[in-house]
Amino acid sequence: MTQNIYDNDAFFTAYSQLPRSVGGLGSAPEWPALRAMLPALHDKNVLDLGCGYGWFCRWAAEQGAARVLGVDVSEKMLAQASGMGEQTTVSYARLDLEQLAVAPAAYDLVYSSLAFHYIDNFAALLAAIRHGLKPDGKLVFSIEHPIFMAPRQPGWLTDGQGRKRWPVDSYQQQGPRVSDWLAPGVIKQHRTLGTTINALLQAGFQLEHVEEWGPSDEQVAQQPALAEERERPMLLLVACSLR
């Protein structure tokens, strides 16, 4: 079973104070890039894996989606999502993505934001997603970039010439990485970029767009702290369809 760190009281309290938790999709700097990768959702069936507060589920409904199902392993996240407004086309369910079972050819879009890097058996998850997509369906997701997931220690190091560098550690060593992010002992699954892409190809997906996300000039001008995200990729955004 996926580590359910989001039901940890200390973690959930800290998570609830993050800008993207307070402000939703508009407060996630990568959202414009992700949104550009999405198909039109009018009359479509949508599955959101790791839906969290349900921000994307509600947005998809506003775009005219016929049916939206948001799933998450965390009871606290689902309770928050349900309490943030009811829409007749949106429903939520508690499911472990490690054991995902989806009805065949049920969805036009499977979407996920910052959830897949918690998954150990990525191949099994992709197989379940492929099974659940309609023939012309799409998968769009974001994860922490593998380089960002493999630091020797939190933060930046400075070399002898005063230049900042991100201290990557054992990038090729794949598997669980334990960090203290919002709470001690958070487990994420490190896979190289090549492993991630090849898993998608082996599962029968066709890549449409891959983006090692970084902020635009306009975003940095509005939020100078985002300039740090230009030093190394923080997020990987992927859009793909069935072959």
Beta strands, then each sheet from edge to edge (+ up, - down):
strand 1: 45-49
strand 2: 67-72
strand 3: 90-94
strand 4: 107-113
strand 5: 133-144
strand 6: 157-158
strand 7: 164-165
strand 8: 175-179
strand 9: 186-190
strand 10: 205-213
strand 11: 235-242
sheet 1: 3+ 2+ 1+ 4+ 5+ 11- 10+
sheet 2: 6+ 7-
sheet 3: 8+ 9-
end
